[in-house]
């Protein structure tokens, strides 16, 4: 991760590896970040982040690097659950315990996202807050930028994660469709494979 012109600790690149994973899952997380895709995969990812001692998923190891203008922090969680120094962003990370758009009308989505942005970036006494949420609502996804959204799910039997900013196939839609419209019409697997399916 570059140190020049970095977003002042606003991006954390997290790599999840494990015996059951064909390749590492890389989640390039922003201070306000949302997961979409298959709910079982989302719950697995959320559990890995939530469980700092890795008791629930002992076969996984977790590492993270946080970008800032001057420093880079490392976090390693060994398979046996012993850990080295936790990076600052993990100490400041908060989670949504349910779909943040659940029971909300589509007309309220903009307000929900605006409130989250204010809480994360402008909140009093919430210095350097990170917030990880998930949703099944394409209407909510419309209010996020591709770099703030990661899709997770299985392709065949393989668990994958892909930041929507890395889905080059989105470019063929131009500005004719919103992110939520593309996701709901093309599906999880299309995004996870960058349009290969």
Backbone as ProteinMPNN parsed JSONL, in Angstrom:
{"seq_chain_A": "XXXXXXXXXXXXXXXXXXXXXXXXXXXXXXXXXXXXXXXXXXXXXXXXXXXXXXXXXXXXXXXXXXXXXXXXXXXXXXXXXXXXXXXXXXXXXXXXXXXXXXXXXXXXXXXXXXXXXXXXXXXXXXXXXXXXXXXXXXXXXXXXXXXXXXXXXXXXXXXXXXXXXXXXXXXXXXXXXXXXXXXXXXXXXXXXXXXXX", "coords_chain_A": {"N_chain_A": [[0.847, -1.175, 0.0], [0.558, 2.223, -0.813], [2.365, 4.986, 0.607], [2.489, 7.631, -0.017], [0.322, 10.352, -0.415], [-1.758, 8.943, 0.812], [-4.946, 8.064, 2.296], [-4.944, 9.13, 4.924], [-5.101, 7.044, 6.992], [-7.556, 5.976, 6.204], [-8.031, 3.699, 4.793], [-7.94, 0.206, 4.994], [-6.248, -2.694, 4.243], [-7.185, -5.914, 4.293], [-6.335, -9.257, 4.687], [-7.511, -12.476, 4.457], [-6.763, -15.727, 5.213], [-6.859, -19.303, 4.889], [-7.138, -22.867, 5.505], [-9.319, -23.896, 4.141], [-9.707, -22.175, 2.082], [-9.273, -21.495, -1.324], [-7.817, -19.415, -2.365], [-6.378, -16.451, -0.88], [-8.665, -14.183, 0.786], [-9.13, -10.899, 0.005], [-9.866, -7.884, 1.407], [-10.346, -4.653, 0.842], [-10.811, -2.253, 2.848], [-12.743, 0.61, 3.654], [-13.27, 3.444, 5.86], [-16.036, 3.673, 6.213], [-17.751, 0.982, 5.292], [-19.305, -1.504, 3.269], [-20.711, -4.752, 3.062], [-21.923, -6.951, 0.588], [-23.877, -9.582, -0.966], [-23.872, -13.13, -0.632], [-25.584, -14.249, 2.191], [-24.611, -16.155, 4.064], [-21.876, -16.168, 3.544], [-21.276, -13.514, 4.103], [-21.791, -13.465, 6.863], [-19.765, -15.161, 7.74], [-17.448, -13.66, 7.111], [-17.923, -11.361, 8.697], [-17.817, -12.557, 11.216], [-15.149, -13.318, 11.366], [-13.86, -10.825, 11.479], [-15.042, -9.841, 13.839], [-14.295, -11.581, 15.872], [-11.697, -11.368, 17.677], [-9.905, -13.111, 18.886], [-10.114, -15.291, 17.387], [-11.505, -17.611, 18.026], [-13.896, -18.737, 17.157], [-13.391, -19.463, 14.519], [-10.992, -21.274, 14.151], [-9.314, -22.212, 12.167], [-8.515, -20.26, 10.53], [-6.259, -17.617, 9.631], [-5.524, -14.221, 10.23], [-4.614, -11.207, 8.769], [-3.574, -7.815, 8.565], [-3.027, -4.657, 7.016], [-2.665, -1.232, 7.542], [-3.071, 1.771, 5.895], [-1.404, 4.882, 6.053], [-0.288, 8.296, 6.106], [2.283, 8.221, 7.174], [2.848, 5.858, 8.57], [2.755, 2.259, 8.763], [0.803, -0.274, 9.904], [0.848, -3.555, 11.211], [-1.025, -6.55, 11.594], [-1.253, -9.674, 12.949], [-2.787, -12.757, 13.328], [-2.365, -15.692, 14.797], [-2.862, -19.183, 14.003], [-3.4, -20.598, 16.308], [-4.649, -18.761, 17.875], [-3.208, -16.9, 19.288], [-2.115, -13.538, 19.455], [-0.458, -10.731, 17.926], [0.406, -7.268, 18.382], [-2.539, -5.32, 18.2], [-3.839, -3.467, 15.441], [-4.688, 0.033, 15.259], [-7.074, 0.507, 13.839], [-8.639, -1.788, 14.176], [-9.303, -1.646, 16.844], [-11.031, 0.482, 16.752], [-13.109, -0.385, 15.235], [-16.489, -0.884, 14.423], [-19.592, -2.725, 14.216], [-22.467, -3.504, 12.207], [-25.218, -5.255, 13.4], [-27.275, -6.351, 12.059], [-28.923, -6.321, 8.839], [-28.506, -3.161, 7.527], [-30.453, -1.856, 6.136], [-32.752, -3.072, 6.729], [-36.237, -3.359, 7.202], [-36.656, -0.791, 6.26], [-37.954, 1.759, 4.154], [-37.465, 2.22, 0.621], [-37.191, 4.884, 0.01], [-35.918, 5.971, 2.165], [-33.253, 5.376, 2.088], [-31.14, 7.093, 1.274], [-31.016, 8.876, 3.41], [-30.289, 7.147, 5.503], [-27.665, 6.396, 4.729], [-26.428, 8.922, 4.65], [-26.593, 9.59, 7.376], [-24.914, 7.602, 8.446], [-22.471, 8.335, 7.266], [-22.062, 10.844, 8.43], [-21.818, 10.026, 11.107], [-19.468, 8.458, 11.014], [-17.463, 10.09, 9.824], [-17.751, 12.672, 10.861], [-18.497, 12.584, 13.462], [-18.82, 13.601, 16.86], [-16.509, 12.984, 19.427], [-15.845, 10.509, 18.35], [-13.366, 9.618, 17.332], [-11.579, 8.602, 14.553], [-13.321, 6.464, 13.853], [-14.337, 3.316, 12.566], [-16.597, 1.599, 10.462], [-18.322, -1.27, 9.738], [-20.691, -2.748, 7.733], [-23.583, -4.55, 6.48], [-25.772, -5.37, 3.714], [-28.754, -6.408, 2.009], [-30.026, -4.926, 0.235], [-30.419, -3.511, -2.875], [-31.152, -0.887, -3.292], [-29.981, 0.541, -1.22], [-27.284, 0.154, -1.776], [-26.988, 1.755, -3.983], [-26.275, 4.222, -2.974], [-23.654, 4.204, -2.282], [-20.152, 4.399, -3.135], [-18.288, 2.474, -5.581], [-15.782, 1.667, -4.422], [-16.356, 1.485, -1.751], [-17.738, -0.797, -1.326], [-17.857, -4.273, -0.911], [-18.273, -7.375, -2.412], [-19.19, -10.596, -1.347], [-19.103, -14.147, -1.517], [-19.871, -17.495, -2.705], [-18.339, -19.107, -5.437], [-19.019, -21.755, -7.177], [-17.631, -24.024, -5.083], [-15.95, -22.355, -3.859], [-15.016, -19.755, -1.696], [-15.209, -16.309, -2.174], [-14.106, -12.87, -2.374], [-14.654, -9.578, -3.521], [-13.796, -6.289, -4.187], [-15.959, -3.783, -5.373], [-14.84, -1.742, -6.861], [-12.855, -3.002, -8.209], [-14.052, -4.48, -10.136], [-13.915, -4.678, -13.305], [-15.713, -5.105, -15.346], [-17.941, -3.615, -14.737], [-17.634, -1.222, -16.02], [-18.672, -1.396, -18.604], [-21.291, -0.745, -18.42], [-21.391, 1.923, -18.129], [-22.789, 5.015, -17.168], [-25.371, 4.363, -17.233], [-26.783, 2.674, -15.572], [-27.402, 2.146, -12.055], [-25.279, 1.131, -9.28], [-26.701, -0.646, -7.608], [-28.729, -1.51, -9.349], [-27.237, -2.889, -11.276], [-26.11, -4.926, -9.697], [-28.478, -6.278, -8.793], [-29.567, -7.145, -11.209], [-27.526, -8.523, -12.62], [-26.332, -10.223, -10.76], [-24.704, -12.003, -7.978], [-22.575, -13.835, -8.639], [-21.692, -12.954, -11.129], [-20.526, -10.473, -10.506], [-18.55, -11.346, -8.698], [-16.88, -12.811, -10.338], [-15.961, -10.976, -12.083], [-17.555, -10.462, -14.344], [-17.269, -12.774, -15.84], [-19.08, -14.828, -15.875]], "CA_chain_A": [[0.0, 0.0, 0.0], [1.406, 3.403, -0.912], [2.311, 5.931, 1.72], [2.299, 8.977, -0.559], [-1.066, 10.742, -0.656], [-2.725, 7.985, 1.347], [-6.121, 8.728, 2.837], [-4.819, 9.349, 6.368], [-5.642, 5.89, 7.716], [-8.934, 5.722, 5.821], [-8.121, 2.438, 4.06], [-7.245, -0.939, 5.585], [-6.273, -3.868, 3.394], [-7.247, -7.075, 5.172], [-6.21, -10.515, 3.961], [-7.953, -13.624, 5.25], [-6.307, -16.979, 4.626], [-7.279, -20.476, 5.652], [-7.007, -24.16, 4.828], [-10.475, -24.166, 3.29], [-9.777, -21.162, 1.041], [-8.392, -21.761, -2.46], [-6.915, -18.266, -2.413], [-6.711, -15.507, 0.199], [-9.693, -13.181, 0.564], [-8.585, -9.572, 0.242], [-10.904, -6.871, 1.561], [-9.78, -3.31, 0.95], [-11.9, -1.648, 3.591], [-12.731, 2.034, 3.962], [-13.811, 3.694, 7.206], [-17.427, 3.241, 6.096], [-17.671, -0.07, 4.282], [-20.49, -2.352, 3.257], [-20.618, -6.053, 2.414], [-23.123, -7.448, -0.073], [-23.686, -10.916, -1.517], [-24.541, -14.262, 0.003], [-25.644, -13.965, 3.629], [-23.742, -17.063, 4.829], [-20.5, -15.687, 3.355], [-21.177, -12.256, 4.846], [-21.696, -13.785, 8.294], [-18.427, -15.715, 7.966], [-16.499, -12.537, 7.102], [-18.177, -10.541, 9.888], [-17.344, -13.301, 12.386], [-13.688, -13.25, 11.38], [-13.5, -9.498, 11.974], [-15.516, -9.631, 15.209], [-13.686, -12.467, 16.852], [-10.274, -11.036, 17.656], [-9.071, -14.242, 19.301], [-10.28, -16.323, 16.355], [-11.977, -18.847, 18.646], [-14.969, -19.323, 16.368], [-12.876, -19.981, 13.254], [-9.578, -21.467, 14.479], [-8.507, -22.626, 11.025], [-8.168, -19.072, 9.755], [-5.344, -16.612, 10.166], [-5.986, -12.904, 9.79], [-3.57, -10.19, 8.787], [-4.08, -6.541, 8.065], [-2.123, -3.508, 6.981], [-3.431, 0.006, 7.488], [-2.288, 2.825, 5.239], [-1.483, 6.265, 6.518], [0.756, 9.091, 5.49], [3.622, 8.017, 7.722], [3.095, 4.562, 9.198], [2.017, 1.087, 8.315], [0.646, -1.18, 11.034], [0.596, -4.949, 10.832], [-1.734, -7.354, 12.581], [-1.232, -11.093, 12.612], [-3.462, -13.613, 14.293], [-1.9, -17.051, 14.521], [-3.911, -20.198, 13.952], [-3.753, -21.028, 17.662], [-5.387, -17.71, 18.557], [-2.352, -15.905, 19.931], [-2.041, -12.408, 18.537], [0.501, -9.663, 18.169], [-0.243, -5.98, 18.642], [-3.684, -4.997, 17.35], [-3.759, -2.133, 14.853], [-5.659, 0.996, 15.756], [-8.369, 0.446, 13.173], [-9.444, -2.869, 14.759], [-9.838, -1.146, 18.117], [-12.076, 1.463, 16.455], [-14.069, -0.973, 14.307], [-17.834, -1.202, 14.92], [-20.315, -3.564, 13.266], [-23.922, -3.581, 12.201], [-25.575, -6.631, 13.77], [-28.277, -6.824, 11.103], [-28.958, -5.56, 7.594], [-28.769, -1.775, 7.908], [-31.633, -1.366, 5.419], [-33.882, -3.906, 7.12], [-37.453, -2.65, 7.629], [-36.638, 0.598, 5.811], [-38.501, 2.031, 2.831], [-36.383, 2.617, -0.285], [-37.048, 6.344, 0.022], [-35.121, 6.344, 3.344], [-31.889, 4.895, 1.939], [-30.204, 8.211, 1.237], [-30.899, 9.393, 4.777], [-29.525, 6.158, 6.279], [-26.248, 6.501, 4.356], [-25.951, 10.227, 5.114], [-26.397, 9.495, 8.831], [-23.713, 6.801, 8.675], [-21.303, 9.137, 6.896], [-21.87, 11.851, 9.482], [-21.336, 9.352, 12.302], [-18.098, 7.977, 10.83], [-16.497, 11.114, 9.454], [-17.919, 13.949, 11.541], [-19.041, 12.36, 14.794], [-18.139, 14.113, 18.045], [-15.971, 11.943, 20.33], [-15.712, 9.233, 17.656], [-12.137, 9.795, 16.566], [-11.11, 7.494, 13.729], [-14.275, 5.359, 13.867], [-14.522, 2.478, 11.378], [-17.912, 0.961, 10.564], [-18.539, -2.327, 8.751], [-22.105, -3.11, 7.717], [-23.982, -5.337, 5.309], [-27.149, -5.176, 3.276], [-29.28, -7.156, 0.881], [-30.834, -3.959, -0.502], [-29.761, -2.783, -3.965], [-31.454, 0.542, -3.156], [-28.975, 1.119, -0.331], [-26.002, 0.101, -2.48], [-26.958, 2.903, -4.895], [-25.765, 5.418, -2.293], [-22.239, 3.999, -1.985], [-19.218, 4.325, -4.258], [-17.796, 1.091, -5.735], [-14.666, 1.344, -3.524], [-16.881, 1.289, -0.397], [-18.57, -1.997, -1.333], [-17.221, -5.552, -1.232], [-19.204, -8.489, -2.551], [-18.629, -11.875, -0.902], [-19.975, -15.276, -1.812], [-19.216, -18.676, -3.254], [-18.391, -19.441, -6.851], [-18.855, -23.192, -6.997], [-17.421, -24.271, -3.652], [-14.867, -21.452, -3.442], [-15.416, -18.483, -1.112], [-14.477, -15.202, -2.786], [-14.458, -11.491, -2.031], [-14.156, -8.647, -4.539], [-14.212, -4.899, -4.057], [-16.614, -3.418, -6.627], [-13.941, -0.889, -7.636], [-11.99, -3.895, -8.986], [-14.863, -5.192, -11.139], [-13.758, -3.886, -14.528], [-16.893, -5.303, -16.192], [-18.923, -2.563, -14.45], [-17.414, -0.125, -16.954], [-19.456, -1.499, -19.838], [-22.614, -0.184, -18.18], [-21.28, 3.372, -18.084], [-23.612, 5.605, -16.115], [-26.771, 4.063, -17.581], [-27.407, 1.951, -14.467], [-26.791, 2.343, -10.742], [-24.633, -0.072, -8.733], [-27.733, -1.556, -7.136], [-29.402, -2.106, -10.51], [-26.321, -3.871, -11.87], [-26.035, -6.067, -8.775], [-29.727, -7.045, -8.764], [-29.857, -7.759, -12.507], [-26.452, -9.421, -13.065], [-26.143, -11.241, -9.73], [-23.473, -12.109, -7.191], [-21.491, -14.555, -9.308], [-21.192, -12.095, -12.204], [-19.608, -9.509, -9.893], [-17.421, -12.05, -8.084], [-15.988, -13.307, -11.391], [-15.691, -9.831, -12.958], [-18.293, -10.575, -15.6], [-16.893, -13.981, -16.602], [-20.177, -15.809, -15.92]], "C_chain_A": [[0.889, 1.233, 0.0], [1.285, 4.278, 0.314], [2.094, 7.344, 1.209], [0.826, 9.212, -0.866], [-2.081, 9.699, -0.2], [-3.84, 8.744, 2.059], [-6.096, 8.833, 4.356], [-5.522, 8.262, 7.172], [-7.108, 5.615, 7.394], [-9.111, 4.429, 5.027], [-7.337, 1.372, 4.823], [-7.37, -2.109, 4.619], [-6.153, -5.093, 4.287], [-7.213, -8.337, 4.332], [-6.564, -11.658, 4.892], [-7.52, -14.88, 4.517], [-6.786, -18.138, 5.479], [-7.181, -21.736, 4.824], [-8.141, -24.421, 3.852], [-10.622, -23.145, 2.162], [-8.782, -21.486, -0.072], [-7.379, -20.636, -2.635], [-7.312, -17.294, -1.311], [-7.845, -14.57, -0.202], [-9.097, -11.83, 0.926], [-9.753, -8.585, 0.291], [-10.213, -5.538, 1.802], [-10.88, -2.432, 1.546], [-11.675, -0.165, 3.819], [-13.397, 2.24, 5.316], [-15.302, 3.411, 7.276], [-17.461, 2.241, 4.963], [-18.866, -0.991, 4.409], [-20.197, -3.655, 2.514], [-21.964, -6.39, 1.79], [-22.84, -8.859, -0.548], [-24.472, -11.955, -0.76], [-24.446, -14.128, 1.519], [-24.744, -14.89, 4.441], [-22.281, -16.63, 4.716], [-20.278, -14.389, 4.121], [-21.007, -12.538, 6.33], [-20.334, -14.374, 8.638], [-17.395, -14.595, 8.059], [-16.67, -11.673, 8.352], [-17.645, -11.239, 11.143], [-15.825, -13.25, 12.494], [-13.229, -11.902, 11.918], [-13.868, -9.331, 13.448], [-14.715, -10.403, 16.236], [-12.173, -12.3, 16.874], [-9.387, -12.182, 18.097], [-9.246, -15.436, 18.386], [-10.769, -17.645, 16.921], [-13.016, -19.536, 17.774], [-14.457, -19.994, 15.098], [-11.375, -20.244, 13.387], [-8.708, -21.852, 13.285], [-8.068, -21.44, 10.161], [-7.061, -18.278, 10.432], [-5.756, -15.288, 9.539], [-4.829, -11.927, 9.836], [-4.116, -8.92, 8.154], [-2.967, -5.522, 8.003], [-2.978, -2.271, 6.802], [-2.549, 1.09, 6.898], [-2.466, 4.147, 5.966], [-0.336, 7.015, 5.867], [2.152, 8.739, 5.964], [3.883, 6.618, 8.27], [2.308, 3.453, 8.53], [1.988, 0.112, 9.483], [0.331, -2.575, 10.535], [-0.148, -5.653, 11.949], [-1.732, -8.791, 12.107], [-1.899, -11.873, 13.715], [-3.11, -15.046, 13.932], [-3.062, -18.03, 14.583], [-4.33, -20.619, 15.357], [-4.443, -19.931, 18.47], [-4.519, -16.714, 19.303], [-2.152, -14.758, 18.951], [-0.923, -11.455, 18.92], [-0.28, -8.374, 18.383], [-1.391, -5.722, 17.651], [-3.495, -3.614, 16.735], [-4.897, -1.256, 15.358], [-7.04, 0.812, 15.131], [-9.244, -0.678, 13.734], [-10.042, -2.449, 16.094], [-11.007, -0.199, 17.9], [-13.194, 0.904, 15.583], [-15.375, -1.319, 15.012], [-18.588, -1.936, 13.822], [-21.81, -3.339, 13.343], [-24.269, -5.03, 12.499], [-26.679, -7.194, 12.888], [-28.193, -5.946, 9.857], [-29.348, -4.117, 7.905], [-29.96, -1.172, 7.162], [-32.888, -2.134, 5.803], [-35.031, -3.05, 7.651], [-37.46, -1.18, 7.239], [-37.213, 0.704, 4.402], [-37.384, 2.523, 1.932], [-36.17, 4.124, -0.315], [-36.186, 6.831, 1.191], [-33.638, 6.019, 3.195], [-30.852, 6.02, 1.957], [-29.962, 8.768, 2.637], [-30.081, 8.456, 5.657], [-28.028, 6.326, 6.005], [-25.671, 7.848, 4.797], [-25.694, 10.229, 6.613], [-25.144, 8.701, 9.166], [-22.452, 7.604, 8.361], [-21.013, 10.207, 7.95], [-21.297, 11.215, 10.746], [-19.851, 8.989, 12.173], [-17.111, 9.127, 10.644], [-16.6, 12.422, 10.239], [-18.366, 13.808, 12.99], [-18.185, 12.932, 15.911], [-17.694, 12.916, 18.902], [-15.849, 10.573, 19.671], [-14.492, 9.288, 16.743], [-11.746, 8.501, 15.853], [-12.02, 6.263, 13.804], [-14.285, 4.647, 12.515], [-15.847, 1.746, 11.558], [-18.097, -0.01, 9.407], [-19.982, -2.791, 8.849], [-22.369, -4.041, 6.544], [-25.426, -5.04, 4.958], [-27.481, -6.142, 2.149], [-30.063, -6.22, -0.042], [-30.045, -3.273, -1.616], [-30.032, -1.278, -3.9], [-30.432, 1.231, -2.26], [-27.625, 1.2, -1.028], [-25.859, 1.284, -3.439], [-26.309, 4.136, -4.276], [-24.305, 5.281, -1.849], [-21.424, 4.049, -3.269], [-18.703, 2.896, -4.37], [-16.683, 0.726, -4.754], [-15.124, 1.105, -2.087], [-17.667, -0.014, -0.252], [-17.731, -3.211, -1.708], [-18.303, -6.609, -1.329], [-18.496, -9.762, -2.12], [-19.626, -12.984, -1.222], [-19.173, -16.429, -2.372], [-19.419, -18.733, -4.756], [-18.038, -20.916, -6.901], [-18.752, -23.463, -5.507], [-16.421, -23.296, -3.048], [-15.418, -20.128, -2.914], [-14.548, -17.37, -1.696], [-14.963, -13.865, -2.244], [-13.873, -10.588, -3.11], [-14.711, -7.258, -4.263], [-14.808, -4.464, -5.392], [-15.767, -2.464, -7.472], [-13.018, -1.718, -8.526], [-12.753, -4.682, -10.04], [-14.846, -4.354, -12.412], [-14.977, -4.001, -15.434], [-17.985, -4.276, -15.905], [-18.831, -1.427, -15.461], [-18.272, -0.191, -18.197], [-20.88, -0.96, -19.675], [-22.598, 1.341, -18.191], [-22.072, 3.935, -16.92], [-25.101, 5.328, -16.354], [-27.517, 3.384, -16.441], [-26.691, 2.269, -13.165], [-26.114, 1.043, -10.305], [-25.662, -1.11, -8.301], [-28.462, -2.244, -8.271], [-28.537, -3.168, -11.166], [-26.247, -5.118, -11.008], [-27.307, -6.912, -8.842], [-30.025, -7.717, -10.098], [-28.792, -8.777, -12.934], [-26.133, -10.5, -12.036], [-24.772, -11.265, -9.088], [-22.32, -12.692, -7.991], [-20.878, -13.722, -10.428], [-20.199, -11.081, -11.645], [-18.369, -10.189, -9.327], [-16.409, -12.535, -9.114], [-15.633, -12.223, -12.412], [-16.309, -10.01, -14.334], [-17.995, -11.808, -16.422], [-18.032, -14.998, -16.692], [-21.434, -15.199, -16.499]], "O_chain_A": [[1.874, 1.284, 0.737], [0.247, 4.313, 0.975], [1.561, 8.181, 1.938], [0.168, 8.383, -1.493], [-3.159, 9.594, -0.784], [-3.693, 9.922, 2.384], [-7.124, 8.643, 5.006], [-6.437, 8.547, 7.945], [-7.828, 5.073, 8.231], [-10.229, 4.099, 4.631], [-6.205, 1.609, 5.246], [-8.477, -2.474, 4.222], [-5.138, -5.284, 4.958], [-7.973, -8.472, 3.373], [-5.994, -11.796, 5.975], [-7.859, -15.081, 3.351], [-7.085, -17.965, 6.661], [-7.146, -21.686, 3.595], [-7.946, -25.095, 2.841], [-11.559, -23.234, 1.368], [-7.603, -21.723, 0.189], [-6.23, -20.874, -3.006], [-8.455, -17.307, -0.856], [-7.978, -14.204, -1.37], [-8.611, -11.644, 2.042], [-10.525, -8.469, -0.66], [-9.578, -5.328, 2.836], [-11.757, -1.939, 0.837], [-10.567, 0.268, 4.135], [-14.016, 1.323, 5.857], [-15.788, 2.951, 8.309], [-17.229, 2.595, 3.807], [-19.376, -1.229, 5.503], [-19.528, -3.662, 1.481], [-23.014, -6.148, 2.385], [-21.689, -9.296, -0.538], [-25.588, -11.706, -0.305], [-23.362, -13.919, 2.064], [-24.16, -14.445, 5.43], [-21.532, -16.716, 5.69], [-19.221, -14.186, 4.718], [-20.171, -11.919, 6.987], [-19.804, -14.112, 9.718], [-16.567, -14.578, 8.971], [-15.688, -11.297, 8.992], [-17.089, -10.59, 12.029], [-15.28, -13.15, 13.593], [-12.304, -11.843, 12.728], [-13.103, -8.751, 14.219], [-14.486, -9.922, 17.346], [-11.453, -13.008, 16.17], [-8.217, -12.227, 17.717], [-8.608, -16.471, 18.576], [-10.478, -18.699, 16.355], [-13.026, -20.762, 17.658], [-15.029, -20.987, 14.65], [-10.569, -19.52, 12.802], [-7.481, -21.819, 13.386], [-7.34, -21.608, 9.184], [-6.946, -18.273, 11.657], [-6.284, -15.261, 8.427], [-4.135, -11.834, 10.849], [-5.011, -8.964, 7.31], [-2.066, -5.522, 8.842], [-3.911, -2.265, 6.0], [-1.422, 1.301, 7.345], [-3.556, 4.474, 6.433], [0.484, 6.428, 5.162], [3.118, 8.938, 5.227], [5.042, 6.23, 8.42], [1.326, 3.692, 7.827], [3.037, -0.281, 9.993], [-0.376, -2.743, 9.542], [0.082, -5.374, 13.125], [-2.16, -9.087, 10.992], [-1.613, -11.674, 14.896], [-3.512, -15.549, 12.883], [-4.113, -17.732, 15.15], [-5.492, -20.96, 15.577], [-4.788, -20.148, 19.631], [-5.042, -15.77, 19.895], [-2.032, -14.984, 17.747], [-0.503, -11.384, 20.075], [-1.5, -8.403, 18.546], [-1.237, -5.882, 16.441], [-3.045, -2.69, 17.412], [-5.928, -1.746, 15.82], [-8.056, 0.947, 15.812], [-10.467, -0.542, 13.766], [-11.155, -2.847, 16.436], [-11.879, -0.082, 18.761], [-14.124, 1.628, 15.227], [-15.374, -1.963, 16.061], [-18.272, -1.794, 12.641], [-22.354, -3.024, 14.401], [-23.679, -5.941, 11.916], [-26.985, -8.385, 12.96], [-27.472, -4.948, 9.837], [-30.407, -3.876, 8.484], [-30.427, -0.091, 7.519], [-33.966, -1.878, 5.265], [-34.822, -2.135, 8.447], [-38.2, -0.394, 7.831], [-36.98, -0.166, 3.562], [-36.451, 3.171, 2.405], [-35.075, 4.587, -0.635], [-35.767, 7.989, 1.203], [-32.844, 6.346, 4.077], [-29.805, 5.894, 2.592], [-28.831, 9.093, 2.997], [-29.271, 8.911, 6.466], [-27.223, 6.39, 6.934], [-24.535, 7.903, 5.27], [-24.704, 10.796, 7.077], [-24.393, 9.075, 10.066], [-21.478, 7.553, 9.112], [-19.86, 10.439, 8.313], [-20.407, 11.779, 11.384], [-19.074, 9.188, 13.107], [-16.038, 9.128, 11.248], [-15.644, 13.197, 10.278], [-18.588, 14.81, 13.67], [-16.965, 12.768, 15.91], [-18.443, 11.953, 19.066], [-15.759, 9.566, 20.374], [-14.582, 9.037, 15.542], [-11.602, 7.449, 16.476], [-11.527, 5.135, 13.817], [-14.249, 5.284, 11.462], [-16.186, 1.324, 12.663], [-18.036, 0.379, 8.241], [-20.443, -3.181, 9.922], [-21.488, -4.289, 5.72], [-26.198, -4.534, 5.773], [-26.601, -6.624, 1.437], [-30.694, -6.675, -0.996], [-29.102, -2.533, -1.337], [-29.234, -0.482, -4.395], [-30.057, 2.376, -2.511], [-26.905, 2.19, -0.891], [-24.751, 1.762, -3.681], [-25.84, 5.01, -5.003], [-23.785, 6.135, -1.13], [-21.937, 3.777, -4.355], [-18.676, 2.172, -3.375], [-16.635, -0.413, -4.291], [-14.359, 0.576, -1.281], [-18.201, -0.303, 0.819], [-16.99, -3.189, -2.691], [-19.148, -6.73, -0.442], [-17.341, -9.989, -2.48], [-20.839, -12.773, -1.198], [-17.951, -16.353, -2.498], [-20.499, -18.452, -5.277], [-16.884, -21.287, -6.69], [-19.679, -23.168, -4.752], [-16.082, -23.395, -1.869], [-16.191, -19.456, -3.597], [-13.321, -17.467, -1.716], [-16.075, -13.747, -1.728], [-12.747, -10.794, -3.562], [-15.919, -7.067, -4.125], [-14.228, -4.744, -6.441], [-15.96, -2.389, -8.685], [-12.458, -1.198, -9.491], [-12.155, -5.475, -10.767], [-15.655, -3.441, -12.58], [-15.25, -3.088, -16.215], [-18.87, -4.076, -16.737], [-19.821, -0.748, -15.731], [-18.577, 0.842, -18.793], [-21.588, -0.746, -20.659], [-23.648, 1.98, -18.253], [-22.032, 3.396, -15.814], [-25.971, 5.967, -15.762], [-28.739, 3.497, -16.343], [-25.511, 2.621, -13.169], [-26.349, -0.014, -10.889], [-25.52, -2.299, -8.587], [-28.783, -3.429, -8.176], [-29.032, -4.221, -11.566], [-26.313, -6.237, -11.518], [-27.226, -8.137, -8.938], [-30.675, -8.763, -10.121], [-29.126, -9.79, -13.549], [-25.703, -11.592, -12.41], [-23.82, -10.649, -9.567], [-21.226, -12.129, -8.025], [-19.669, -13.78, -10.65], [-19.146, -10.852, -12.239], [-17.26, -9.67, -9.459], [-15.222, -12.659, -8.812], [-15.075, -12.514, -13.47], [-15.675, -9.747, -15.355], [-18.414, -11.898, -17.576], [-17.965, -15.929, -17.494], [-22.454, -15.878, -16.611]]}, "name": "protein", "num_of_chains": 1, "seq": "XXXXXXXXXXXXXXXXXXXXXXXXXXXXXXXXXXXXXXXXXXXXXXXXXXXXXXXXXXXXXXXXXXXXXXXXXXXXXXXXXXXXXXXXXXXXXXXXXXXXXXXXXXXXXXXXXXXXXXXXXXXXXXXXXXXXXXXXXXXXXXXXXXXXXXXXXXXXXXXXXXXXXXXXXXXXXXXXXXXXXXXXXXXXXXXXXXXXX"}
